[in-house]
């Protein structure tokens, strides 16, 4: 599967009644809000959230990228609903102090919407 392949029919609807993050472009569910590790990260286009996991995303090509905290091996992640780039996945960190990021996702704040699923009593 390539980042540009049409995967709209593979988007899964999940996490009903849970606070989550959805894609700003197509509303596909990308992650549970409970999966946030940190809100103090920087993405390509501003702030980003470090996440334990993500759903409805596909990985782009793995590459070594110089980031604020050093060189990391990352792959861009793309929304399966609309193919927009929504962040990246940390494959490997060169610096020992950055190893905690490995296997985690960075979701860019500008690419996601916080959906709380609050219910009003009637």
N, C-alpha and C positions, 0 to 999 in steps of 0.2 A: 504494500500500500504506500503510495507516495503522498506527500502533502497536498498535491493538487488533485488527487483522485476524488471522485464523487462518492462521499460516504454518508450523505444525508439519510439514507434509508437504514443506516446502522446506528443512529443516535438512539440511546436508550433513555427512557424516562424513568427516573429513579429518585429516591430520597423524598418521596411525598411526605408532606407535613413536617419536614425538617428545614431549618434555616440553611440556605445554600447560596452559592455563587453561580450565576448564569452568564452566558455569553451576551455581551451588549448588542451584538448584531442579530442573533437568531434565537436567543433565549434557551439554548441547549444547556442543561445542567452540567457544570464543570467541576464543582467540588462542594463538599459540606463545609459550612462555616466552622464546625468543630475541628476541622483538619488544619486550621491555621497554626503555624509554628511562630511566625513573626510577621508583623506589618511594617517593619523597618528596613525593607530591602529596596533596591533601586533596579528598575527595569530599563528597557531601551527608551521608553516614552514616559518616564516618571516613576512614581512609587510602585512597589510590587509586594506581593504577599508570598512568603515561603510556606509551602503546603506539604503535609505528609503524603497526600495522594490527590489524584485528579481523575475525572471520568470524561468520556466523550471527547478525548483528545488523541491525536496521532502524532508520532514523533517524526521530525525531519531528520536531516543528515547530521551525524555527529561531527563536531568540530572543536578545536581548541580556541577558546575565546578569552581575550584579556578583559577581565571585569575589575571592578573597584578593589576587590580583595585578592587579586592575582589571576593567573591563568587557570581556567577550568575547562574540562571537556564537557560540553553541553550539546543538546539538540533542541532546536526550536520545537514548540508544540503548537498544533493547529487544531482548532475546533472542528469536530467531525460534522457539525451541522452546516457550517458556512465556509470552512477552510481558512478563516482568518487566523493569523498568528496571535496567540493569546499569552505567550510566555516561553519558558524553556524548562528542560529537564536537566538536572545535574547528574552527569554520568560519573565524573571523577574530579577531585580537587587535588592539585599538586601539593599545596601547603597542608601540613598536618593539622593546623588549627582550623582548617576549612572542611575537613573530612565529614563533619556532621551534615553537610549539604548533599552528600552523595545519595542518590536515590530519591531526591525530593524535587518538587516542582516550584517554579516561580510563576505566579499568575500576575500579569500586569494589571494594575488598578484601573487603567483607562479602558481595558478590554472586558471587564466584568461588571456585573450588577449584583448588589447584595439583595437577596430576596428572603424576607424573614418569615413568611407564611403565618403571620399573626391572624388569629381568628377573633372576631368581635362577638360578644355575647348578644343575643337577640332578645 
